[in-house]
Amino acid sequence: DGGITQSPKYLFRKEGQNVTLSCEQNLNHDAMYWYRQDPGQGLRLIYYSQIVNDFQKGDIAEGYSVSREKKESFPLTVTSAQKNPTAFYLCASSMKGDMGAYEQFFGPGTRLTVL
Amino acid sequence: SQQGEEDPQALSIQEGENATMNCSYKTSINNLQWYRQNSGRGLVHLILIRSNEREKHSGRLRVTLDTSKKSSSLLITASRAADTASYFCSSGTYKYIFGTGTRLKVLA
C-alpha cells in the first residue's frame, strides 16, 4: 500500500519536555510538509522540505524543529520553547516542483496534548 | 496569514440535497485545490483546478473558479450521509494556503 503514515496517533507531553512526531511516506515524493491545526481552524504550515537534507521554515516555525535525513522520513520535534503545543499535527507529501502545483497527500495526524 | 476563506462556516442539509460551499482568496494563484477532512483524520484531496480552467467535474463534485473575483465554489450533488466532513480550499502560488473550512453535515 502506498501512503503516508504518522505515529503516534495520540501523544501526551508534560510541560518542559521535547517530543518527536514521526512521519513516513512510501510515495517516492520529494516534498514533505508539517502543518498544525487548531480546533475550528485551517492548517498552518510549520516546516517544509523539498529535498533531502534541506528544509525551510513555514509560517509558525518557532518552537519546532525538523530533520530530513532520508527521503521517506520527516520527523517533527516539538520543543519546550513551543508555548502552546496542544494541537492536531498533520504531515503531508507531494511531488517536487513549484509549491502549490501538486496535490498533497496527508497522513492521519497526531493529536498532541500537553498535560 | 490565512488567505483562503470558506463560506459558509457550517452547512446542514438533508440527504439527497445539493451542497454548495465557496472559497475566496486574496492573491494570484496557479491552481486551487479542495480537500475533505473527516473528524479527527487527515485531509483527502478531492479536486485541483488550474487558473486557466473555469469548471471541473469529478463524480458528484463540480468545482468552478472565477479568477476575476478570486473565488471558487464546490458543489456536491445528491449528498449522502458519508459526505459529512469539513471541506477546505487550498490556494496560492508557490505555497499551499488553507482556509478555515466549511463544516458540512448531511442528515439521513
Interface residues (C-beta under 8 A of the other chain):
Chain A: I4 Q6 Y33 Y35 G40 Q41 G42 L43 R44 L45 D59 F88 L90 A92 D98 M99 G100 A101 E103 Q104 F105 F106 G107 P108 G109 R111
Chain B: S1 Q2 G4 I29 N30 N31 Q33 Y35 G40 R41 G42 L43 V44 H45 L48 F88 S90 S91 G92 T93 Y94 K95 Y96 F98 G99 T100 G101
